[in-house]
């Protein structure tokens, strides 16, 4: 790896710099652009709205980053959010905390099934989680009988729409999760095992690491974080909408992880980069909307950015 | 490891229990469906519905089989299906030729860009086609003014008359899908290109060392996948006389599921188109059977399809492991 880099021409130093700092530069550029050209951009209301909108994506993306670090992928996160949303109104009658615990437990269960299929049955992550993507959304719609249910609950309303010291609870939660994930990856034995497993599974197994347990744990974490995102989204909307909650969020989450500089090949992860990746994609969407460009343009721009970001990372074994 | 002609053909013909799963289950499901629901399932009209429903998926899954055999994946097909439909309806104002050529060319161009980014720039197929998924959907919405304009295909157009025709009691899209599938089978099993696809999926390095044009083959499988998807989009538009930018969401997953259920390994290098045909029919027959059960809602289709995918792969893994011992 190092040999390769020194052998490359100096142009690659620019590329190497962009690989590390690209997402921050892009965010800075977009912020400056919006400050100059977008009226009412730098208002507290607008900034808060942007952060509230990005929080669920960021939370799911952190879980996705951990999964990708293990050389896996989790396509079932959107379906997990739908299951969470569908279960909440069903169990509200037993008390709001019971409902919250049950819906989070459902996310944990989805993660456990994913993790077991991958770790113990040896199934490819993309297939196992694809199965749960399809079945999970169907299950959520069966639970909810395909209907949107409005939820009137003071606790959930507080969770979704209140702020502590001016910062919305969901944003606060996203920050806490980011910090916790960062500490877990870089400061704990679990983090070391995760990166070793993702970097070279055979070597990790030979070294006697609990590879299977690590894999299950990582998918359980992803499921739990997706359930949390589903809970927050449902709480903010004041309605359980299993048809649409979390639809295609797996793509946004993967995008955030990749744009944030985590290679898909596993063994490496950038947690703060992931958060910034999610923020960047949100900023792009917001900029496009505020410049009165249509939503279709936003998608095409996002697509181009994904390809550009990954193209820049190729040198680091991202393919 | 690298397949010569004889090895490829024996690989196709040898009895492989881990690949025969889908046809066996398909026969069982067909018998079960007939016993349980009788004429409402086994009627000509219902079977024609299943065939029509399967034809679009068969086109997409045929291309997907090439891509997966080469060790890749194509997530963009669902969006390309919508884009092709929209472009067909949009192009219909200039006549049938434009209505067919425009979507096919645009889809092939998408496939070419996918292939170049994957085969030459060496970006992961997953990411490239994910971006294409977003881009194509965006373009489909842009062409139809964010979904506010629905282009209609005139009923007197040649395209409409062909697309909605029936020959020998079988609808036109089914014929087109069968012909494309047959050509695909020949391409995969009887040509050097097909051998190269198998070889690259087995081991890209070895294939490169053998001097096969790896990059060119990898590019072509994505062009093929996109073009076949474009064809499916044209046929859907001709059948429904309109192009909607919202169709096809999740179709990529359905196609991948059909290919995998048909016994093709997602890691590439091993599998068959006949398996894919069985996989497509199996998915569609099961969805149809669930519709026959009046008490079950359509949502159960998804639950069963997803569970089915996992169960089939679990069984394949188990059988493959036993065979290796």
Interface residues (C-beta under 8 A of the other chain):
Chain A: X73 X117 X121 X122 X123 X124 X126 X127 X128 X130 X131 X132 X133 X134 X135 X136 X137 X138 X139 X141 X142 X145 X146 X251 X254 X255 X258 X264 X294 X295 X296 X297 X298 X299 X300 X302 X303 X304 X306 X307 X310 X311 X314 X318 X319
Chain B: X73 X117 X121 X122 X123 X124 X126 X127 X128 X130 X131 X132 X133 X134 X135 X137 X138 X139 X140 X141 X142 X146 X250 X253 X256 X257 X260 X266 X267 X297 X299 X300 X301 X302 X303 X304 X305 X306 X307 X309 X310 X313 X314 X317
